[in-house]
C-alpha cells in the first residue's frame, strides 16, 4: 500500500475522530442533544442510553405503510425524481441558451444583466410564487430546482463557447461551415468540458434546493422527512437525515465528476 493511499484513508479517519469528539462535546453541553452512540442506535437499532430497545430507521428503509408513510429509501427516491426532473429541464434549456449567449454578442448584451439579477435569488424566494402558480407540490419543487440550477449551465456553456480558438473559427469560415456544422464540429467538442462542469455544479445546487423546498411544501421526500422528524422531536433522526443527504450529495457529485472527466479531452490528453 503506497503512501498516497494511506493518506487518503488515514487523514479522513483523523478528521472523523475529531468530528465525533466535537459532536460529543456539543451533546454534553446542549441538553437532550443526541450523542454519536445514541444516533447510531437510532439509525441501525439496538439498546439506547435509557435501556430501551430501538428499531433503527435504516434497519428497514424499504418499508411502505401507506402512500404517505414510507421508509427512508423511498423518501430519497422521491426527492431524486424531483431533482432529476428539474435538472433535466435545466440542461435542455440551459445548454442551447448558453451556446446562443457564447456565439452572439447581441444576445449576451441583452440577457447578461438579467442573468446577473436572477442568479443570486434564493430558491426560497421563488417557492411561494411557484406554489401559487402551480398549486402542486411536485411541480413547485421541480420548477424551483429548474430556476435555481439553470444558471451554472448557462454561464459555463457560454464560457466554453468563448474559449474556442479564433483559429478554429477562421478555419470554419475558409471551409464554409454552416452554423450547425460550426456548433457540432468545433464549438461543442471544445465546450463539452465546460458544459459538464456547469452540470456538476447545477446538480449539487439541485440537491441542495430540494431539501429546503420539501420542508416548505410537505408531501413525501427527504426534506419533508427531516422536518417531520423535527416536529416529532426525533432529533436523532434529524442528524441521520443530514448525514444521508450529505452522502447522497457526495455520491451524485462523484458520479458527475467521473462523467465530466470522461468527456474532458484535455485530461485524456495529459493521461
CORMO-V374776 format. One record per backbone hydrogen bond with DSSP energy under -0.5 kcal/mol. CO is the residue of the C=O (numbers start at 1). NH is the residue of the N-H. If there is no record, write none. Layout:
# CORMO-V374776
((CO:NH) (CO:NH))
This chain:
# CORMO-V374776
((2:6) (3:7) (4:8) (5:9) (6:10) (7:11) (9:13) (10:14) (11:15) (12:16) (13:17) (14:18) (15:19) (16:20) (17:21) (18:22) (19:23) (20:24) (21:25) (22:26) (23:27) (24:28) (25:29) (26:29) (26:30) (29:31) (30:33) (35:39) (36:40) (37:41) (38:42) (39:43) (40:44) (41:45) (42:57) (43:58) (46:48) (46:54) (48:51) (52:48) (54:46) (54:56) (56:59) (56:60) (57:72) (58:61) (60:63) (61:73) (61:74) (63:71) (68:70) (69:65) (69:66) (71:75) (72:76) (73:77) (74:78) (75:79) (75:222) (76:80) (77:81) (78:82) (79:83) (80:84) (81:85) (82:86) (83:87) (84:88) (85:89) (86:90) (87:91) (88:92) (89:93) (90:94) (91:95) (93:97) (94:98) (95:99) (96:100) (97:101) (98:102) (99:103) (100:104) (103:105) (104:108) (105:109) (106:110) (107:111) (108:112) (111:114) (111:115) (112:116) (113:117) (114:118) (115:119) (116:120) (118:121) (122:125) (122:126) (123:127) (124:128) (125:129) (126:130) (127:131) (128:132) (129:133) (130:134) (131:135) (136:140) (137:141) (138:142) (139:143) (140:144) (141:145) (142:146) (143:147) (144:148) (145:149) (146:150) (149:153) (150:154) (151:155) (152:156) (153:157) (154:158) (155:159) (156:160) (157:161) (158:162) (159:163) (161:164) (165:169) (166:170) (167:171) (168:172) (169:173) (170:174) (171:175) (172:177) (173:176) (178:182) (179:183) (180:184) (181:185) (182:186) (182:187) (183:188) (186:190) (187:191) (188:192) (191:195) (192:196) (193:197) (194:198) (195:199) (196:200) (197:201) (198:202) (199:203) (200:204) (201:205) (202:206) (203:207) (204:208) (205:209) (206:210) (207:211) (208:212) (209:213) (210:214) (211:215) (212:216) (213:217) (214:218) (221:225) (222:226) (223:227) (224:228) (225:229) (226:230) (227:231) (228:232) (229:234) (230:233) (233:235) (234:238) (235:239) (236:240) (237:241) (238:242) (239:243) (240:244) (241:245) (242:246) (243:247) (244:248) (245:249) (246:250) (247:251) (248:252) (249:253) (250:254) (251:255) (252:256) (253:257) (254:258) (255:259) (256:260) (257:261) (258:262) (259:263) (260:264) (261:264) (263:265) (264:268) (265:269) (266:270) (267:271))
